[in-house]
Amino acid sequence: MLRHPVKYLIIGNILAAIFLGFLIFGGQAQSQERSFPVSLKPADQCGVQYLLNGLVETGYDTDHNGVADHFTLSRLQTDGLPQPHPLFYGTDENEDGSWETVYRDLDEDGLNGNEEEYWNFLPAGK
């Protein structure tokens, strides 16, 4: 038999409240959507790379300094050309060649605000 049943009841309630808080507030943080921050123009395109996984990576230089700062990943069509609208959009804010934030567009319908943040490697607060 339990020696201090009230003590265990209090601890159990505290743990349940903490778990419930994570479920409620953690779910809200994950469901927040951010769309891709810029519109990409064909004139800003600065490179295309066909990847072995069947995707096409296209780089864009939106600040016109000669280094790609935004990217897209598109699937290949059966004729070997990229789909007209990408599946993923990426940003490289410090222009080091690694994407910091990636957005996905499951509808592949172009930049129209329904893109969701897929992953973010930026330090907290940025």
C-alpha positions as CSV (number, residue, x, y, z in Angstrom):
1,M,0.0,0.0,0.0
2,L,1.2,3.6,-0.7
3,R,2.6,5.4,2.3
4,H,1.7,8.9,1.1
5,P,-1.2,8.7,-1.4
6,V,-1.9,12.4,-1.3
7,K,1.7,13.2,-2.2
8,Y,1.6,10.8,-5.3
9,L,-1.8,12.3,-6.3
10,I,-0.3,15.9,-6.2
11,I,2.8,14.8,-8.2
12,G,0.6,13.0,-10.7
13,N,-1.6,16.0,-11.2
14,I,1.4,18.3,-11.7
15,L,2.9,15.9,-14.3
16,A,-0.4,15.6,-16.1
17,A,-0.7,19.4,-16.2
18,I,2.8,19.7,-17.7
19,F,2.1,17.1,-20.3
20,L,-1.2,18.8,-21.2
21,G,0.6,22.1,-21.5
22,F,3.1,20.6,-24.0
23,L,0.3,19.1,-26.0
24,I,-1.7,22.4,-26.2
25,F,1.1,24.9,-26.6
26,G,3.5,22.6,-28.5
27,G,0.8,21.9,-31.1
28,Q,0.1,25.6,-31.6
29,A,3.8,26.3,-32.2
30,Q,4.0,23.6,-34.8
31,S,0.8,24.6,-36.6
32,Q,1.9,28.2,-37.3
33,E,2.4,28.6,-41.0
34,R,4.9,31.0,-42.6
35,S,4.9,31.4,-46.3
36,F,8.0,31.9,-48.4
37,P,9.2,35.4,-47.9
38,V,9.9,36.5,-51.5
39,S,8.7,36.1,-55.0
40,L,11.2,34.5,-57.4
41,K,11.6,36.0,-60.9
42,P,13.1,34.1,-63.9
43,A,15.5,37.1,-64.3
44,D,17.0,36.3,-60.8
45,Q,17.8,32.7,-61.7
46,C,21.5,32.0,-61.4
47,G,21.9,28.2,-61.8
48,V,20.2,24.9,-62.3
49,Q,21.4,21.5,-61.0
50,Y,19.8,18.1,-61.9
51,L,20.0,15.9,-58.8
52,L,20.3,12.1,-58.8
53,N,17.1,11.8,-56.8
54,G,15.0,13.1,-59.7
55,L,14.7,16.7,-58.4
56,V,15.9,19.9,-60.0
57,E,17.6,22.5,-57.8
58,T,17.3,26.1,-59.1
59,G,19.2,29.0,-57.5
60,Y,18.0,32.6,-57.4
61,D,20.1,35.7,-56.6
62,T,17.4,38.1,-55.3
63,D,19.8,40.6,-53.9
64,H,21.9,40.7,-57.1
65,N,25.3,40.2,-55.5
66,G,26.3,37.2,-57.6
67,V,25.5,34.5,-55.0
68,A,22.3,32.5,-54.8
69,D,20.2,33.3,-51.7
70,H,17.0,31.4,-52.5
71,F,16.5,28.0,-54.1
72,T,13.7,25.7,-55.3
73,L,13.4,22.0,-55.7
74,S,11.1,20.7,-58.5
75,R,10.2,17.3,-59.6
76,L,11.0,16.2,-63.1
77,Q,8.2,15.6,-65.6
78,T,8.2,12.6,-67.8
79,D,9.6,14.7,-70.6
80,G,12.7,15.5,-68.5
81,L,11.7,19.1,-67.8
82,P,11.1,20.5,-64.3
83,Q,7.5,20.8,-63.0
84,P,6.3,24.4,-63.6
85,H,5.9,24.9,-59.8
86,P,8.4,23.7,-57.2
87,L,7.7,21.3,-54.4
88,F,10.2,23.0,-52.0
89,Y,11.5,26.5,-51.6
90,G,14.7,27.3,-49.6
91,T,16.4,30.4,-48.2
92,D,20.1,30.8,-47.7
93,E,20.2,34.0,-45.7
94,N,24.0,34.1,-45.1
95,E,24.7,32.9,-48.6
96,D,27.1,30.1,-47.5
97,G,25.5,27.4,-49.7
98,S,23.4,25.8,-47.0
99,W,19.7,26.3,-46.7
100,E,18.6,27.7,-43.4
101,T,14.8,27.6,-43.9
102,V,12.8,25.3,-46.2
103,Y,9.2,25.7,-47.2
104,R,7.1,23.0,-48.8
105,D,4.3,23.5,-51.3
106,L,2.4,20.2,-51.4
107,D,-0.1,21.5,-53.9
108,E,2.8,22.6,-56.2
109,D,0.7,25.6,-57.2
110,G,3.3,28.3,-57.0
111,L,4.0,31.0,-54.5
112,N,0.5,32.0,-53.3
113,G,0.8,32.0,-49.5
114,N,-0.1,28.3,-48.8
115,E,3.6,27.3,-48.4
116,E,4.4,25.8,-45.0
117,E,7.7,26.0,-43.2
118,Y,9.2,22.5,-43.4
119,W,12.3,23.0,-41.4
120,N,14.3,25.9,-40.0
121,F,18.0,25.8,-39.0
122,L,18.2,29.4,-37.9
123,P,19.2,30.2,-34.3
124,A,16.2,31.0,-32.0
125,G,15.1,34.6,-32.3
126,K,15.9,35.1,-36.0
